[in-house]
Amino acid sequence: MNTLQIAVIAVFAAMTALTFILFAADKYKAVKGKWRIPEATLLTCAFFMGGVGALLGMILCRHKTKHIKFVISVPIFAVLSVAVAVCAFLFG
């Protein structure tokens, strides 16, 4: 593996974990009635290689599943994130 491949896989893994943690934390805060993570932050992290983490957060935490902008955009971001990681791995 070359440096680009390692970097892309590392960013993919880190953003997936970070975005999942953000979704889980926001769900926890919603249940407890505390200060929430802005939706723009959640969607931005999902867009920048965190789509898989966002999708996992939506499914496992049952969070943002009734918000149409999340239901539409997060699966698209997940596919794009995986596509970028696979392309970097195969062609990088």
N, C-alpha and C positions, 0 to 999 in steps of 0.2 A: 504494500500500500504506500502511496505517495503522501506528501504533506497535505495536499488539497483534500484528498479522500479522508484522511484522519481528522482534519479540521471540520469538514462538513458533518461527518458522523458525530463528532464531539458536540458540535453546535446543535445538531438534531436531538441528541440524547439530553443535553442540558436544557434546551428549550422545552422539550417534551415534559421533563420532570418539573421544571419551574412552572409551566402553564398548568399542569395538573395540580400542583400545590396551590397555586392561586385560585383555581376553581374550587378546590376543597376548602380552602380558607374562607372564601367568599360565601360558600354554602353554610359553613359553621357560623360566620358572622351574621348571616341572614336569619338563621334559626335563633341565635342569641339576641337579635335586635341591636347589634353593634354597628359601628362604622363599616361601610362596604367598600370593596374594591371597585373602582369605576368600570363600567362596561367597556369603555374605550380601551382601558388597559388590558382587559381580558381578551378582547378581539385583536388588539395589536400584537400581543404575545402569541396568540393563535396564528396570526398571519406570518410572523417571523419564525417559521419552523416549529411552532408549538401546536400545530393543528391536531396531532395525535393525542397530546396531553389534554387539550381542550375537549376533544371528543370523549376520551376516557373519563374526564371530569364530569362531563354532561351525563354520561351513562351510569358510571359507578356512584356518583354523588347525587344523581337526579337533580341536576342544577341547570338552570336556564333552558329547560326543555320546552317551555311554553313561549319562549321569546322567538319570534319568527326570524329575526336577524341572526340569531345564534343557530337555529335549526337549519338555516340555509347555508350560512357562511362557514361554520365550523367544519362540516364534512368536506366542503371544497378545500378549505385550508389544510385539512388532514391529507387529502389526496395530493395536493401540491407539495406539501412537506415531504411526503414519502417519495414522490416523483423526483424532487430535487436531490434527496439523499441517494436514491437508486442511480440517478444519472451521474452524480459525482462519483459514486463508487464504481460504476461500470466504465465511464468515459473520462474520469478525472485523471 
